[in-house]
């Protein structure tokens, strides 16, 4: 679709979507800095990378927040699962690199 | 893991992760409000739900933003694909409901 065929209203909506995406990417960057610290702490204190009880609480909390914010709770749950899968992958890498150390 | 076995540092990190998650969920809720408007606009103006050129520009932009923010560009790209899949699903539902109208 050529640039000048786009309705002005669509241009405006896309600019706002792009701003929100930039904000979300920056928050995710901060979130992964914190989970990296969690991974190092868990490896150092021999805590397991996954914590099913914590995840259950997180799911319930985010489903509630999503519902109040007008977002489908199912999507919030899928989003958390998507992020946690990435975090666990990082934690396992950290745990392996720590156990490789003398 | 019982609550009182958790190192204080982990409690602190988790509280910050929970705050970031709440912020991200609220931004996602706003993002889906905007893409719902985009879906209605596209259906009304007979524009196709998907726009591969726009997606290519979004991927490049978010990969750059992620890189500057210290987030893996691959994760930013996976995140966008995850969100866009949900958006397309919404757009198709909107397009179907509009074409069902007399």
N, CA and C atoms of all chains as a GROMACS GRO file, in nm:
protein
  612
    1UNK      N    1   0.085  -0.118   0.000
    1UNK     CA    2   0.000   0.000   0.000
    1UNK      C    3   0.090   0.124   0.000
    2UNK      N    4   0.077   0.211  -0.100
    2UNK     CA    5   0.160   0.331  -0.109
    2UNK      C    6   0.121   0.428   0.002
    3UNK      N    7   0.219   0.507   0.050
    3UNK     CA    8   0.201   0.596   0.164
    3UNK      C    9   0.081   0.689   0.149
    4UNK      N   10   0.059   0.744   0.030
    4UNK     CA   11  -0.046   0.845   0.014
    4UNK      C   12  -0.186   0.786  -0.003
    5UNK      N   13  -0.196   0.651  -0.004
    5UNK     CA   14  -0.328   0.588  -0.008
    5UNK      C   15  -0.384   0.566   0.132
    6UNK      N   16  -0.304   0.591   0.236
    6UNK     CA   17  -0.346   0.559   0.373
    6UNK      C   18  -0.436   0.670   0.427
    7UNK      N   19  -0.556   0.633   0.477
    7UNK     CA   20  -0.645   0.734   0.536
    7UNK      C   21  -0.573   0.805   0.652
    8UNK      N   22  -0.589   0.938   0.665
    8UNK     CA   23  -0.522   1.014   0.773
    8UNK      C   24  -0.551   0.955   0.912
    9UNK      N   25  -0.673   0.904   0.932
    9UNK     CA   26  -0.709   0.846   1.062
    9UNK      C   27  -0.621   0.723   1.092
   10UNK      N   28  -0.590   0.647   0.987
   10UNK     CA   29  -0.503   0.529   1.006
   10UNK      C   30  -0.361   0.573   1.040
   11UNK      N   31  -0.313   0.679   0.977
   11UNK     CA   32  -0.179   0.732   1.006
   11UNK      C   33  -0.172   0.773   1.154
   12UNK      N   34  -0.277   0.840   1.200
   12UNK     CA   35  -0.281   0.887   1.339
   12UNK      C   36  -0.282   0.770   1.438
   13UNK      N   37  -0.365   0.668   1.409
   13UNK     CA   38  -0.373   0.551   1.497
   13UNK      C   39  -0.239   0.477   1.500
   14UNK      N   40  -0.177   0.464   1.382
   14UNK     CA   41  -0.048   0.393   1.378
   14UNK      C   42   0.061   0.466   1.455
   15UNK      N   43   0.060   0.599   1.452
   15UNK     CA   44   0.160   0.676   1.526
   15UNK      C   45   0.145   0.650   1.677
   16UNK      N   46   0.020   0.640   1.724
   16UNK     CA   47  -0.002   0.611   1.866
   16UNK      C   48   0.038   0.467   1.900
   17UNK      N   49   0.006   0.373   1.810
   17UNK     CA   50   0.047   0.233   1.831
   17UNK      C   51   0.200   0.226   1.840
   18UNK      N   52   0.268   0.298   1.752
   18UNK     CA   53   0.416   0.297   1.754
   18UNK      C   54   0.471   0.354   1.885
   19UNK      N   55   0.406   0.459   1.937
   19UNK     CA   56   0.450   0.515   2.065
   19UNK      C   57   0.430   0.414   2.179
   20UNK      N   58   0.316   0.347   2.180
   20UNK     CA   59   0.291   0.246   2.285
   20UNK      C   60   0.391   0.132   2.272
   21UNK      N   61   0.419   0.087   2.148
   21UNK     CA   62   0.516  -0.021   2.130
   21UNK      C   63   0.654   0.017   2.182
   22UNK      N   64   0.693   0.142   2.158
   22UNK     CA   65   0.824   0.187   2.209
   22UNK      C   66   0.825   0.182   2.362
   23UNK      N   67   0.715   0.226   2.423
   23UNK     CA   68   0.707   0.222   2.570
   23UNK      C   69   0.713   0.078   2.620
   24UNK      N   70   0.638  -0.012   2.555
   24UNK     CA   71   0.635  -0.153   2.598
   24UNK      C   72   0.773  -0.217   2.584
   25UNK      N   73   0.840  -0.189   2.472
   25UNK     CA   74   0.975  -0.247   2.452
   25UNK      C   75   1.071  -0.200   2.562
   26UNK      N   76   1.062  -0.073   2.599
   26UNK     CA   77   1.150  -0.023   2.706
   26UNK      C   78   1.117  -0.085   2.841
   27UNK      N   79   0.988  -0.107   2.868
   27UNK     CA   80   0.950  -0.172   2.995
   27UNK      C   81   0.995  -0.319   2.994
   28UNK      N   82   0.982  -0.384   2.878
   28UNK     CA   83   1.029  -0.523   2.870
   28UNK      C   84   1.181  -0.530   2.891
   29UNK      N   85   1.253  -0.432   2.839
   29UNK     CA   86   1.399  -0.429   2.859
   29UNK      C   87   1.431  -0.421   3.008
   30UNK      N   88   1.358  -0.336   3.081
   30UNK     CA   89   1.379  -0.325   3.226
   30UNK      C   90   1.339  -0.455   3.296
   31UNK      N   91   1.227  -0.516   3.250
   31UNK     CA   92   1.180  -0.641   3.311
   31UNK      C   93   1.286  -0.750   3.298
   32UNK      N   94   1.350  -0.759   3.181
   32UNK     CA   95   1.451  -0.864   3.162
   32UNK      C   96   1.579  -0.835   3.239
   33UNK      N   97   1.607  -0.706   3.264
   33UNK     CA   98   1.722  -0.676   3.352
   33UNK      C   99   1.695  -0.733   3.492
   34UNK      N  100   1.570  -0.715   3.540
   34UNK     CA  101   1.535  -0.763   3.674
   34UNK      C  102   1.534  -0.915   3.680
   35UNK      N  103   1.479  -0.980   3.574
   35UNK     CA  104   1.475  -1.127   3.579
   35UNK      C  105   1.616  -1.185   3.561
   36UNK      N  106   1.705  -1.108   3.496
   36UNK     CA  107   1.844  -1.153   3.490
   36UNK      C  108   1.903  -1.155   3.631
   37UNK      N  109   1.873  -1.050   3.708
   37UNK     CA  110   1.919  -1.045   3.848
   37UNK      C  111   1.857  -1.159   3.929
   38UNK      N  112   1.728  -1.188   3.902
   38UNK     CA  113   1.661  -1.300   3.971
   38UNK      C  114   1.732  -1.431   3.935
   39UNK      N  115   1.767  -1.446   3.808
   39UNK     CA  116   1.835  -1.569   3.763
   39UNK      C  117   1.968  -1.589   3.833
   40UNK      N  118   2.045  -1.480   3.845
   40UNK     CA  119   2.176  -1.488   3.912
   40UNK      C  120   2.157  -1.523   4.059
   41UNK      N  121   2.059  -1.457   4.122
   41UNK     CA  122   2.030  -1.482   4.265
   41UNK      C  123   1.986  -1.627   4.287
   42UNK      N  124   1.898  -1.677   4.199
   42UNK     CA  125   1.849  -1.814   4.214
   42UNK      C  126   1.962  -1.915   4.194
   43UNK      N  127   2.049  -1.888   4.097
   43UNK     CA  128   2.160  -1.980   4.072
   43UNK      C  129   2.255  -1.980   4.192
   44UNK      N  130   2.279  -1.860   4.248
   44UNK     CA  131   2.373  -1.847   4.359
   44UNK      C  132   2.318  -1.914   4.485
   45UNK      N  133   2.185  -1.906   4.505
   45UNK     CA  134   2.125  -1.960   4.626
   45UNK      C  135   2.063  -2.098   4.602
   46UNK      N  136   2.093  -2.156   4.483
   46UNK     CA  137   2.046  -2.290   4.447
   46UNK      C  138   1.894  -2.303   4.450
   47UNK      N  139   1.825  -2.194   4.419
   47UNK     CA  140   1.679  -2.201   4.403
   47UNK      C  141   1.649  -2.247   4.260
   48UNK      N  142   1.541  -2.325   4.240
   48UNK     CA  143   1.511  -2.372   4.105
   48UNK      C  144   1.469  -2.255   4.014
   49UNK      N  145   1.502  -2.262   3.883
   49UNK     CA  146   1.465  -2.153   3.791
   49UNK      C  147   1.315  -2.126   3.789
   50UNK      N  148   1.233  -2.232   3.784
   50UNK     CA  149   1.087  -2.212   3.776
   50UNK      C  150   1.027  -2.213   3.916
   51UNK      N  151   0.915  -2.140   3.932
   51UNK     CA  152   0.845  -2.134   4.060
   51UNK      C  153   0.695  -2.136   4.030
   52UNK      N  154   0.636  -2.257   4.020
   52UNK     CA  155   0.496  -2.269   3.977
   52UNK      C  156   0.397  -2.192   4.065
   53UNK      N  157   0.423  -2.184   4.197
   53UNK     CA  158   0.330  -2.110   4.285
   53UNK      C  159   0.331  -1.961   4.255
   54UNK      N  160   0.451  -1.908   4.235
   54UNK     CA  161   0.464  -1.766   4.197
   54UNK      C  162   0.391  -1.742   4.065
   55UNK      N  163   0.410  -1.832   3.968
   55UNK     CA  164   0.346  -1.815   3.837
   55UNK      C  165   0.194  -1.816   3.848
   56UNK      N  166   0.140  -1.904   3.933
   56UNK     CA  167  -0.006  -1.910   3.952
   56UNK      C  168  -0.058  -1.776   4.005
   57UNK      N  169   0.016  -1.719   4.102
   57UNK     CA  170  -0.024  -1.588   4.157
   57UNK      C  171  -0.014  -1.479   4.050
   58UNK      N  172   0.093  -1.485   3.970
   58UNK     CA  173   0.112  -1.383   3.864
   58UNK      C  174  -0.002  -1.389   3.762
   59UNK      N  175  -0.039  -1.511   3.723
   59UNK     CA  176  -0.146  -1.528   3.623
   59UNK      C  177  -0.276  -1.468   3.676
   60UNK      N  178  -0.312  -1.504   3.800
   60UNK     CA  179  -0.438  -1.455   3.858
   60UNK      C  180  -0.437  -1.302   3.865
   61UNK      N  181  -0.324  -1.246   3.908
   61UNK     CA  182  -0.313  -1.100   3.922
   61UNK      C  183  -0.325  -1.031   3.786
   62UNK      N  184  -0.251  -1.081   3.686
   62UNK     CA  185  -0.253  -1.014   3.556
   62UNK      C  186  -0.387  -1.031   3.486
   63UNK      N  187  -0.453  -1.145   3.506
   63UNK     CA  188  -0.588  -1.163   3.448
   63UNK      C  189  -0.683  -1.059   3.507
   64UNK      N  190  -0.674  -1.034   3.638
   64UNK     CA  191  -0.758  -0.932   3.703
   64UNK      C  192  -0.727  -0.793   3.649
   65UNK      N  193  -0.597  -0.760   3.642
   65UNK     CA  194  -0.557  -0.628   3.593
   65UNK      C  195  -0.606  -0.608   3.449
   66UNK      N  196  -0.591  -0.713   3.367
   66UNK     CA  197  -0.633  -0.705   3.227
   66UNK      C  198  -0.783  -0.680   3.219
   67UNK      N  199  -0.857  -0.755   3.297
   67UNK     CA  200  -1.002  -0.742   3.297
   67UNK      C  201  -1.044  -0.599   3.331
   68UNK      N  202  -0.982  -0.542   3.434
   68UNK     CA  203  -1.013  -0.404   3.474
   68UNK      C  204  -0.974  -0.304   3.366
   69UNK      N  205  -0.868  -0.336   3.288
   69UNK     CA  206  -0.817  -0.243   3.186
   69UNK      C  207  -0.885  -0.262   3.051
   70UNK      N  208  -0.977  -0.360   3.042
   70UNK     CA  209  -1.047  -0.383   2.916
   70UNK      C  210  -0.968  -0.467   2.817
   71UNK      N  211  -0.873  -0.546   2.868
   71UNK     CA  212  -0.795  -0.639   2.785
   71UNK      C  213  -0.844  -0.780   2.815
   72UNK      N  214  -0.850  -0.866   2.711
   72UNK     CA  215  -0.897  -1.002   2.737
   72UNK      C  216  -0.803  -1.073   2.835
   73UNK      N  217  -0.856  -1.127   2.946
   73UNK     CA  218  -0.770  -1.197   3.043
   73UNK      C  219  -0.691  -1.311   2.978
   74UNK      N  220  -0.750  -1.378   2.878
   74UNK     CA  221  -0.681  -1.487   2.810
   74UNK      C  222  -0.554  -1.436   2.742
   75UNK      N  223  -0.563  -1.314   2.684
   75UNK     CA  224  -0.445  -1.261   2.618
   75UNK      C  225  -0.337  -1.228   2.721
   76UNK      N  226  -0.376  -1.170   2.835
   76UNK     CA  227  -0.279  -1.138   2.939
   76UNK      C  228  -0.208  -1.264   2.987
   77UNK      N  229  -0.284  -1.373   2.999
   77UNK     CA  230  -0.225  -1.500   3.043
   77UNK      C  231  -0.127  -1.554   2.938
   78UNK      N  232  -0.168  -1.545   2.810
   78UNK     CA  233  -0.078  -1.589   2.702
   78UNK      C  234   0.048  -1.504   2.698
   79UNK      N  235   0.031  -1.373   2.722
   79UNK     CA  236   0.145  -1.281   2.722
   79UNK      C  237   0.244  -1.321   2.833
   80UNK      N  238   0.191  -1.346   2.954
   80UNK     CA  239   0.280  -1.383   3.065
   80UNK      C  240   0.352  -1.515   3.034
   81UNK      N  241   0.280  -1.611   2.978
   81UNK     CA  242   0.342  -1.740   2.945
   81UNK      C  243   0.456  -1.719   2.844
   82UNK      N  244   0.432  -1.631   2.748
   82UNK     CA  245   0.531  -1.600   2.644
   82UNK      C  246   0.657  -1.539   2.708
   83UNK      N  247   0.637  -1.445   2.801
   83UNK     CA  248   0.751  -1.379   2.866
   83UNK      C  249   0.824  -1.476   2.959
   84UNK      N  250   0.747  -1.555   3.036
   84UNK     CA  251   0.809  -1.647   3.133
   84UNK      C  252   0.891  -1.755   3.060
   85UNK      N  253   0.843  -1.799   2.944
   85UNK     CA  254   0.919  -1.899   2.866
   85UNK      C  255   1.057  -1.844   2.832
   86UNK      N  256   1.062  -1.715   2.795
   86UNK     CA  257   1.190  -1.651   2.762
   86UNK      C  258   1.276  -1.637   2.888
   87UNK      N  259   1.212  -1.600   2.999
   87UNK     CA  260   1.286  -1.583   3.124
   87UNK      C  261   1.348  -1.716   3.170
   88UNK      N  262   1.271  -1.825   3.162
   88UNK     CA  263   1.322  -1.955   3.206
   88UNK      C  264   1.440  -1.997   3.120
   89UNK      N  265   1.430  -1.969   2.992
   89UNK     CA  266   1.541  -1.998   2.901
   89UNK      C  267   1.666  -1.923   2.948
   90UNK      N  268   1.650  -1.794   2.986
   90UNK     CA  269   1.764  -1.717   3.038
   90UNK      C  270   1.816  -1.776   3.170
   91UNK      N  271   1.723  -1.811   3.262
   91UNK     CA  272   1.764  -1.864   3.394
   91UNK      C  273   1.844  -1.993   3.378
   92UNK      N  274   1.798  -2.078   3.288
   92UNK     CA  275   1.869  -2.205   3.269
   92UNK      C  276   2.009  -2.181   3.214
   93UNK      N  277   2.022  -2.081   3.125
   93UNK     CA  278   2.154  -2.046   3.072
   93UNK      C  279   2.244  -1.995   3.183
   94UNK      N  280   2.187  -1.909   3.271
   94UNK     CA  281   2.265  -1.854   3.384
   94UNK      C  282   2.307  -1.968   3.479
   95UNK      N  283   2.212  -2.058   3.509
   95UNK     CA  284   2.240  -2.169   3.603
   95UNK      C  285   2.352  -2.258   3.546
   96UNK      N  286   2.344  -2.285   3.414
   96UNK     CA  287   2.449  -2.367   3.351
   96UNK      C  288   2.584  -2.297   3.359
   97UNK      N  289   2.587  -2.165   3.330
   97UNK     CA  290   2.715  -2.094   3.329
   97UNK      C  291   2.774  -2.086   3.470
   98UNK      N  292   2.687  -2.079   3.575
   98UNK     CA  293   2.736  -2.075   3.714
   98UNK      C  294   2.790  -2.212   3.756
   99UNK      N  295   2.722  -2.320   3.712
   99UNK     CA  296   2.767  -2.453   3.753
   99UNK      C  297   2.894  -2.492   3.678
  100UNK      N  298   2.924  -2.422   3.566
  100UNK     CA  299   3.048  -2.449   3.494
  100UNK      C  300   3.169  -2.386   3.563
  101UNK      N  301   3.141  -2.289   3.655
  101UNK     CA  302   3.251  -2.221   3.719
  101UNK      C  303   3.314  -2.309   3.827
  102UNK      N  304   3.445  -2.297   3.850
  102UNK     CA  305   3.513  -2.383   3.948
  102UNK      C  306   3.470  -2.352   4.091
  103UNK      N  307   0.763  -2.332   4.746
  103UNK     CA  308   0.852  -2.257   4.833
  103UNK      C  309   0.768  -2.172   4.926
  104UNK      N  310   0.784  -2.188   5.056
  104UNK     CA  311   0.707  -2.110   5.152
  104UNK      C  312   0.754  -1.966   5.152
  105UNK      N  313   0.662  -1.872   5.180
  105UNK     CA  314   0.692  -1.729   5.171
  105UNK      C  315   0.815  -1.687   5.249
  106UNK      N  316   0.835  -1.744   5.368
  106UNK     CA  317   0.945  -1.695   5.452
  106UNK      C  318   1.081  -1.755   5.415
  107UNK      N  319   1.084  -1.842   5.313
  107UNK     CA  320   1.212  -1.894   5.266
  107UNK      C  321   1.271  -1.807   5.155
  108UNK      N  322   1.196  -1.708   5.109
  108UNK     CA  323   1.240  -1.627   4.994
  108UNK      C  324   1.338  -1.520   5.039
  109UNK      N  325   1.457  -1.515   4.974
  109UNK     CA  326   1.554  -1.410   5.011
  109UNK      C  327   1.491  -1.272   4.989
  110UNK      N  328   1.518  -1.175   5.082
  110UNK     CA  329   1.459  -1.040   5.071
  110UNK      C  330   1.488  -0.975   4.934
  111UNK      N  331   1.607  -1.001   4.879
  111UNK     CA  332   1.643  -0.943   4.750
  111UNK      C  333   1.548  -0.992   4.640
  112UNK      N  334   1.508  -1.121   4.650
  112UNK     CA  335   1.415  -1.177   4.552
  112UNK      C  336   1.276  -1.113   4.567
  113UNK      N  337   1.235  -1.090   4.692
  113UNK     CA  338   1.105  -1.024   4.716
  113UNK      C  339   1.105  -0.885   4.652
  114UNK      N  340   1.214  -0.812   4.668
  114UNK     CA  341   1.227  -0.677   4.614
  114UNK      C  342   1.222  -0.680   4.461
  115UNK      N  343   1.298  -0.773   4.400
  115UNK     CA  344   1.301  -0.783   4.253
  115UNK      C  345   1.162  -0.819   4.200
  116UNK      N  346   1.095  -0.913   4.268
  116UNK     CA  347   0.963  -0.955   4.221
  116UNK      C  348   0.861  -0.842   4.229
  117UNK      N  349   0.871  -0.758   4.332
  117UNK     CA  350   0.778  -0.645   4.345
  117UNK      C  351   0.795  -0.550   4.227
  118UNK      N  352   0.921  -0.528   4.185
  118UNK     CA  353   0.946  -0.440   4.069
  118UNK      C  354   0.898  -0.506   3.940
  119UNK      N  355   0.919  -0.636   3.926
  119UNK     CA  356   0.870  -0.709   3.808
  119UNK      C  357   0.717  -0.698   3.800
  120UNK      N  358   0.651  -0.712   3.916
  120UNK     CA  359   0.504  -0.702   3.918
  120UNK      C  360   0.458  -0.562   3.876
  121UNK      N  361   0.530  -0.459   3.920
  121UNK     CA  362   0.494  -0.322   3.880
  121UNK      C  363   0.510  -0.303   3.729
  122UNK      N  364   0.620  -0.354   3.675
  122UNK     CA  365   0.642  -0.341   3.530
  122UNK      C  366   0.534  -0.419   3.454
  123UNK      N  367   0.500  -0.539   3.502
  123UNK     CA  368   0.395  -0.617   3.435
  123UNK      C  369   0.262  -0.543   3.433
  124UNK      N  370   0.228  -0.478   3.544
  124UNK     CA  371   0.102  -0.402   3.550
  124UNK      C  372   0.105  -0.290   3.446
  125UNK      N  373   0.220  -0.221   3.436
  125UNK     CA  374   0.232  -0.113   3.337
  125UNK      C  375   0.219  -0.169   3.195
  126UNK      N  376   0.285  -0.280   3.169
  126UNK     CA  377   0.282  -0.339   3.033
  126UNK      C  378   0.140  -0.382   2.998
  127UNK      N  379   0.070  -0.445   3.093
  127UNK     CA  380  -0.068  -0.489   3.067
  127UNK      C  381  -0.157  -0.369   3.034
  128UNK      N  382  -0.139  -0.258   3.106
  128UNK     CA  383  -0.221  -0.139   3.077
  128UNK      C  384  -0.188  -0.080   2.941
  129UNK      N  385  -0.060  -0.081   2.904
  129UNK     CA  386  -0.023  -0.031   2.770
  129UNK      C  387  -0.077  -0.123   2.661
  130UNK      N  388  -0.072  -0.254   2.686
  130UNK     CA  389  -0.128  -0.348   2.588
  130UNK      C  390  -0.278  -0.326   2.572
  131UNK      N  391  -0.346  -0.297   2.684
  131UNK     CA  392  -0.491  -0.271   2.676
  131UNK      C  393  -0.518  -0.150   2.586
  132UNK      N  394  -0.437  -0.043   2.602
  132UNK     CA  395  -0.453   0.075   2.516
  132UNK      C  396  -0.419   0.041   2.371
  133UNK      N  397  -0.314  -0.040   2.352
  133UNK     CA  398  -0.274  -0.078   2.216
  133UNK      C  399  -0.386  -0.152   2.144
  134UNK      N  400  -0.454  -0.243   2.216
  134UNK     CA  401  -0.561  -0.320   2.152
  134UNK      C  402  -0.685  -0.233   2.128
  135UNK      N  403  -0.704  -0.129   2.209
  135UNK     CA  404  -0.813  -0.035   2.177
  135UNK      C  405  -0.785   0.032   2.043
  136UNK      N  406  -0.659   0.072   2.023
  136UNK     CA  407  -0.623   0.141   1.897
  136UNK      C  408  -0.632   0.046   1.779
  137UNK      N  409  -0.585  -0.079   1.796
  137UNK     CA  410  -0.590  -0.171   1.681
  137UNK      C  411  -0.735  -0.214   1.653
  138UNK      N  412  -0.821  -0.208   1.755
  138UNK     CA  413  -0.963  -0.234   1.730
  138UNK      C  414  -1.017  -0.123   1.638
  139UNK      N  415  -0.979   0.002   1.667
  139UNK     CA  416  -1.020   0.115   1.580
  139UNK      C  417  -0.963   0.096   1.439
  140UNK      N  418  -0.837   0.050   1.431
  140UNK     CA  419  -0.775   0.025   1.300
  140UNK      C  420  -0.855  -0.082   1.226
  141UNK      N  421  -0.895  -0.186   1.298
  141UNK     CA  422  -0.972  -0.295   1.236
  141UNK      C  423  -1.104  -0.248   1.180
  142UNK      N  424  -1.174  -0.164   1.256
  142UNK     CA  425  -1.303  -0.108   1.211
  142UNK      C  426  -1.281  -0.021   1.088
  143UNK      N  427  -1.178   0.064   1.094
  143UNK     CA  428  -1.146   0.155   0.982
  143UNK      C  429  -1.111   0.075   0.856
  144UNK      N  430  -1.029  -0.030   0.873
  144UNK     CA  431  -0.989  -0.112   0.758
  144UNK      C  432  -1.109  -0.184   0.696
  145UNK      N  433  -1.196  -0.236   0.784
  145UNK     CA  434  -1.314  -0.307   0.734
  145UNK      C  435  -1.405  -0.211   0.660
  146UNK      N  436  -1.420  -0.088   0.712
  146UNK     CA  437  -1.510   0.012   0.653
  146UNK      C  438  -1.456   0.060   0.519
  147UNK      N  439  -1.320   0.071   0.509
  147UNK     CA  440  -1.260   0.123   0.386
  147UNK      C  441  -1.209   0.011   0.296
  148UNK      N  442  -1.247  -0.114   0.330
  148UNK     CA  443  -1.210  -0.233   0.250
  148UNK      C  444  -1.059  -0.248   0.233
  149UNK      N  445  -0.982  -0.205   0.335
  149UNK     CA  446  -0.838  -0.231   0.335
  149UNK      C  447  -0.815  -0.371   0.393
  150UNK      N  448  -0.713  -0.444   0.343
  150UNK     CA  449  -0.690  -0.579   0.395
  150UNK      C  450  -0.644  -0.576   0.542
  151UNK      N  451  -0.681  -0.678   0.622
  151UNK     CA  452  -0.641  -0.679   0.765
  151UNK      C  453  -0.488  -0.673   0.781
  152UNK      N  454  -0.415  -0.750   0.702
  152UNK     CA  455  -0.268  -0.753   0.716
  152UNK      C  456  -0.204  -0.651   0.624
  153UNK      N  457  -0.088  -0.598   0.665
  153UNK     CA  458  -0.014  -0.502   0.584
  153UNK      C  459   0.135  -0.535   0.599
  154UNK      N  460   0.186  -0.625   0.511
  154UNK     CA  461   0.324  -0.675   0.527
  154UNK      C  462   0.430  -0.564   0.526
  155UNK      N  463   0.408  -0.457   0.446
  155UNK     CA  464   0.508  -0.349   0.441
  155UNK      C  465   0.517  -0.276   0.576
  156UNK      N  466   0.400  -0.248   0.630
  156UNK     CA  467   0.396  -0.184   0.764
  156UNK      C  468   0.465  -0.273   0.868
  157UNK      N  469   0.437  -0.405   0.861
  157UNK     CA  470   0.499  -0.497   0.958
  157UNK      C  471   0.651  -0.499   0.945
  158UNK      N  472   0.701  -0.494   0.821
  158UNK     CA  473   0.847  -0.494   0.800
  158UNK      C  474   0.909  -0.370   0.865
  159UNK      N  475   0.841  -0.254   0.849
  159UNK     CA  476   0.893  -0.131   0.910
  159UNK      C  477   0.886  -0.139   1.063
  160UNK      N  478   0.776  -0.198   1.114
  160UNK     CA  479   0.762  -0.210   1.261
  160UNK      C  480   0.872  -0.300   1.319
  161UNK      N  481   0.898  -0.412   1.251
  161UNK     CA  482   1.001  -0.505   1.300
  161UNK      C  483   1.137  -0.434   1.307
  162UNK      N  484   1.174  -0.364   1.198
  162UNK     CA  485   1.304  -0.298   1.193
  162UNK      C  486   1.314  -0.193   1.304
  163UNK      N  487   1.205  -0.116   1.322
  163UNK     CA  488   1.205  -0.011   1.423
  163UNK      C  489   1.217  -0.068   1.564
  164UNK      N  490   1.137  -0.173   1.593
  164UNK     CA  491   1.139  -0.229   1.730
  164UNK      C  492   1.270  -0.302   1.759
  165UNK      N  493   1.330  -0.363   1.657
  165UNK     CA  494   1.461  -0.428   1.677
  165UNK      C  495   1.564  -0.321   1.715
  166UNK      N  496   1.561  -0.207   1.649
  166UNK     CA  497   1.653  -0.096   1.681
  166UNK      C  498   1.630  -0.044   1.822
  167UNK      N  499   1.502  -0.020   1.856
  167UNK     CA  500   1.469   0.030   1.990
  167UNK      C  501   1.515  -0.069   2.096
  168UNK      N  502   1.490  -0.198   2.071
  168UNK     CA  503   1.529  -0.302   2.167
  168UNK      C  504   1.680  -0.301   2.187
  169UNK      N  505   1.752  -0.296   2.076
  169UNK     CA  506   1.898  -0.298   2.083
  169UNK      C  507   1.949  -0.181   2.168
  170UNK      N  508   1.894  -0.063   2.146
  170UNK     CA  509   1.935   0.056   2.224
  170UNK      C  510   1.898   0.041   2.371
  171UNK      N  511   1.788  -0.032   2.399
  171UNK     CA  512   1.739  -0.046   2.537
  171UNK      C  513   1.802  -0.165   2.610
  172UNK      N  514   1.889  -0.242   2.540
  172UNK     CA  515   1.952  -0.357   2.604
  172UNK      C  516   1.866  -0.482   2.605
  173UNK      N  517   1.768  -0.487   2.514
  173UNK     CA  518   1.682  -0.606   2.501
  173UNK      C  519   1.723  -0.679   2.372
  174UNK      N  520   1.721  -0.812   2.374
  174UNK     CA  521   1.758  -0.884   2.252
  174UNK      C  522   1.662  -0.849   2.138
  175UNK      N  523   1.716  -0.802   2.024
  175UNK     CA  524   1.628  -0.768   1.910
  175UNK      C  525   1.541  -0.886   1.867
  176UNK      N  526   1.592  -1.009   1.880
  176UNK     CA  527   1.513  -1.128   1.844
  176UNK      C  528   1.389  -1.138   1.931
  177UNK      N  529   1.405  -1.104   2.060
  177UNK     CA  530   1.288  -1.111   2.147
  177UNK      C  531   1.185  -1.006   2.108
  178UNK      N  532   1.232  -0.884   2.076
  178UNK     CA  533   1.140  -0.777   2.035
  178UNK      C  534   1.062  -0.820   1.910
  179UNK      N  535   1.132  -0.885   1.818
  179UNK     CA  536   1.066  -0.929   1.696
  179UNK      C  537   0.962  -1.038   1.726
  180UNK      N  538   0.998  -1.132   1.814
  180UNK     CA  539   0.903  -1.238   1.854
  180UNK      C  540   0.782  -1.177   1.924
  181UNK      N  541   0.808  -1.076   2.008
  181UNK     CA  542   0.700  -1.009   2.081
  181UNK      C  543   0.602  -0.944   1.983
  182UNK      N  544   0.658  -0.872   1.884
  182UNK     CA  545   0.570  -0.805   1.786
  182UNK      C  546   0.488  -0.909   1.708
  183UNK      N  547   0.553  -1.019   1.667
  183UNK     CA  548   0.482  -1.124   1.593
  183UNK      C  549   0.367  -1.180   1.679
  184UNK      N  550   0.394  -1.197   1.808
  184UNK     CA  551   0.294  -1.249   1.903
  184UNK      C  552   0.174  -1.153   1.912
  185UNK      N  553   0.201  -1.023   1.921
  185UNK     CA  554   0.094  -0.924   1.932
  185UNK      C  555   0.018  -0.911   1.800
  186UNK      N  556   0.093  -0.908   1.688
  186UNK     CA  557   0.028  -0.891   1.557
  186UNK      C  558  -0.062  -1.011   1.525
  187UNK      N  559  -0.022  -1.130   1.564
  187UNK     CA  560  -0.106  -1.248   1.541
  187UNK      C  561  -0.242  -1.230   1.610
  188UNK      N  562  -0.239  -1.175   1.732
  188UNK     CA  563  -0.363  -1.150   1.806
  188UNK      C  564  -0.445  -1.040   1.737
  189UNK      N  565  -0.377  -0.936   1.690
  189UNK     CA  566  -0.445  -0.824   1.624
  189UNK      C  567  -0.514  -0.872   1.496
  190UNK      N  568  -0.444  -0.953   1.416
  190UNK     CA  569  -0.502  -1.002   1.290
  190UNK      C  570  -0.626  -1.086   1.316
  191UNK      N  571  -0.617  -1.165   1.422
  191UNK     CA  572  -0.732  -1.246   1.464
  191UNK      C  573  -0.852  -1.154   1.494
  192UNK      N  574  -0.826  -1.042   1.567
  192UNK     CA  575  -0.933  -0.944   1.595
  192UNK      C  576  -0.986  -0.881   1.466
  193UNK      N  577  -0.892  -0.839   1.376
  193UNK     CA  578  -0.932  -0.771   1.252
  193UNK      C  579  -1.022  -0.860   1.167
  194UNK      N  580  -0.984  -0.988   1.160
  194UNK     CA  581  -1.063  -1.080   1.078
  194UNK      C  582  -1.204  -1.096   1.136
  195UNK      N  583  -1.210  -1.099   1.270
  195UNK     CA  584  -1.341  -1.108   1.335
  195UNK      C  585  -1.425  -0.984   1.304
  196UNK      N  586  -1.360  -0.865   1.310
  196UNK     CA  587  -1.431  -0.740   1.281
  196UNK      C  588  -1.478  -0.739   1.134
  197UNK      N  589  -1.388  -0.779   1.041
  197UNK     CA  590  -1.422  -0.778   0.898
  197UNK      C  591  -1.540  -0.871   0.871
  198UNK      N  592  -1.540  -0.989   0.937
  198UNK     CA  593  -1.651  -1.084   0.919
  198UNK      C  594  -1.781  -1.024   0.971
  199UNK      N  595  -1.774  -0.961   1.090
  199UNK     CA  596  -1.898  -0.908   1.149
  199UNK      C  597  -1.952  -0.792   1.065
  200UNK      N  598  -1.862  -0.713   1.000
  200UNK     CA  599  -1.907  -0.602   0.914
  200UNK      C  600  -1.970  -0.655   0.785
  201UNK      N  601  -1.910  -0.764   0.729
  201UNK     CA  602  -1.963  -0.816   0.603
  201UNK      C  603  -2.095  -0.891   0.625
  202UNK      N  604  -2.122  -0.927   0.751
  202UNK     CA  605  -2.250  -0.993   0.784
  202UNK      C  606  -2.364  -0.891   0.790
  203UNK      N  607  -2.326  -0.761   0.803
  203UNK     CA  608  -2.431  -0.658   0.816
  203UNK      C  609  -2.496  -0.632   0.680
  204UNK      N  610  -2.626  -0.599   0.679
  204UNK     CA  611  -2.697  -0.578   0.552
  204UNK      C  612  -2.649  -0.449   0.482
   0.00000   0.00000   0.00000
